[in-house]
Amino acid sequence: MTMATNTLFSTSRVRRTLTTQEPSWVRRALIGLALAFLTLFLFVPLFLVFYEALKKGVDVYFAAIIEPDALSAIQLTLTVAAIAVPLNLVFGLAAAWAIAKFEFRGKNLLITLIDLPFSVSPVVSGLIYVLIFGLQGWLGPWLAEHDIQVIFAVTGIVLATVFVTVPFIARELIPLMQAQGTEEEEAAVALGANGWQTFSRVTLPNIKWGLLYGTILCNARAMGEFGAVSVVSGHIRGSTNTLPLHVEILYNEYNFAAAFAVASLLALLALVTLALKTVVESKITQPKENADEHRSA
């Protein structure tokens, strides 16, 4: 029976391989098309960013980066990401836990709301905050009376960034936790584990790589967000300008060397994010491949 089963699996794998084989010229054409697309839209722009940034020399490059307004933009970008990412991490964990592990009324509505930032333009989301917290907005007069500033301040930038990055962690964890099911948690509870023990010793180890993957993407979007932040920031140099906004101002002032120097920092962030993303993806897919091989054996 075992030999017959192994033969069946081997035959099915051979059939899948045969059905996916294409003529060599088709494979070469597809690979060439993909490489041409990547070269045109990824490699060439990245090369031009670093080329323009270093064209006038290393001294000019570092002078643009250590300039006070640039340092302020870097600090603000890191501060906003340091606030927005943990908030989304907590929300993403809670939302994924509730959606994947429980059945409740309004579950589909919650999933739709999590996906809302994907379907709404970041500029529109920024305008929504202006309509709510601006001087002419719903809460503007009350905030002004109590000397609380949201729009054209760090608070508004954080709110806009949190909104546009809400889906990344939750959307990475929801399908992962749904696929894992609730059997292990139920077994832990049956053995006497409390809620925190079940989460820390059963759920969290199973989702750690997916959680890290979503956090990396969330951080990259938080540091590179432009549209929503541009609406609520006020473009105050040295105060409410993040790195993307600072690049825009330098470019509009025809200070191209400084603009590309600061933009190279965002490009380096993208490359680091891509490298981390690749490593985490390998950690996520490796257990799945091992499990498939074990089932096939």
C-alpha angles and dihedrals in degrees: 000000000000093000091049091050092050090048090051092051091047092050092049091050091050091049091050090050093049094048092052097048115110132184113281093245090057092053092047092048093051092047091048091049092050092048092048091050092049092047094050099042103027117018098040095048091047091049092049092050093055093038093054091043093055098032094101094043141273093279093059090045095055092040089059092049097048093044109123096245091048092049089049090051091049092049093048092048092052092045094051092047091047089056102036099046097054090046091053091044092058092044093045092051093047094045094046091047092051096044098043100039105034141046115221141151112273095028094130090047090054091051090050092050091050089055093047096096089057091060100038122076112246089232090057091050089052091051090052090059090048090053090051104038104020123107090260093038132102095271098024099100093047092048091049091051090054094042093244117146120196105154115064089019139092091262093062092047090052092048092050092047093048090052097052093044098046098103101050102080097030093048091050094050102041099070091038093054092042090054091050093054126199102280097104093047091048090051091050092051090048088054091054104265117149125224097272093045091050092050098043098041103032114018101035097050089051094052102033096108093044089048091051091047092053092045092054092052092045092051092048092052092045093054094043101042113128114158103057093035091050091058098049101034103069090217093258107173114233091009118051103010117113122196096272091049092047090053090053093051093048092048093049088052089055090243090138098163092055092042093054091043091057091040089056088064089059090046090052088050089053092050093048090048090051092051093048090045091054092050093048092046089056090052091050097047097041096071090047092052092047090050092050091049090049092051092047094050 
